[in-house]
Amino acid sequence: MERNSAQTIDAVLILDADGERILSKYYIPKFSNLSVQQKFEKNLFAKTGRTFTRQDEDIILFENHVVVFRAVSDVFVYILGPSSGNEMLLSCALSGFVDALDALLGTRGVVLDKHTLFNYYDQLALTVDELVDRGILLETDGSMLCSNTNVASHPENSLGGGIGDRGDKPSVPQALRFLQSRFAK
């Protein structure tokens, strides 16, 4: 099955200020080996680590991948796409992802940094899963990512009692999750 390169994500990475892995999700066979992943991450950080003080996004072409990244506090957030990919879409995905993490963790009164990401790793992993599924970009809107992640991490809110106190109708992903949970039993 061939993927549309405009909507394809090759990897989502979060590295700390020393270039050590916090989270990595690779979606292409090229990175099926851990040693290949670690070598790639080391080389990528060596190339991008000098921009740590910048808070804006940067886009580079690295080892035949379009890499969009941003330094946030003491971590680097990377989204990789194919060299033929749409860098604007990758940039929107990165912005939405960081915005969702800020919103999710900000409601807990914490700052988006290495320590917080480790403490809330479950929310981080869920947010990545809401962003990308098997290498296909699902959502770029930070508020939708945040909303979907909150529902996924609190399934008791997913249908039955409404999404919140407002009695909203569930979204399609929420309804699918609800149905999967009911039929999985």
WONORKA-V831528 format. One record per pair of residues at least 24 apart in sequence whose C-alpha atoms are under 6 Angstrom apart, sorted by the first residue. I is the first residue (numbers start at 0). J is the second residue. D is the distance in whole Angstrom. If there is no record, write none. Layout:
i=I j=J d=D
i=I j=J d=D
This chain:
i=4 j=84 d=5
i=5 j=84 d=5
i=5 j=85 d=5
i=6 j=135 d=6
i=6 j=136 d=5
i=7 j=134 d=6
i=7 j=135 d=5
i=8 j=79 d=6
i=8 j=80 d=5
i=8 j=134 d=5
i=8 j=135 d=6
i=9 j=79 d=5
i=9 j=80 d=5
i=9 j=134 d=6
i=10 j=78 d=6
i=10 j=79 d=5
i=11 j=77 d=6
i=11 j=78 d=5
i=12 j=76 d=6
i=12 j=77 d=5
i=13 j=75 d=6
i=13 j=76 d=5
i=14 j=74 d=6
i=14 j=75 d=5
i=15 j=74 d=4
i=16 j=73 d=5
i=16 j=74 d=6
i=18 j=44 d=6
i=26 j=133 d=6
i=26 j=134 d=5
i=72 j=112 d=6
i=73 j=112 d=6
i=91 j=139 d=6
i=92 j=139 d=5
i=95 j=139 d=5
i=95 j=140 d=5
i=95 j=141 d=4
i=96 j=141 d=6
i=98 j=141 d=5
i=99 j=141 d=4
i=99 j=144 d=6
i=99 j=145 d=5
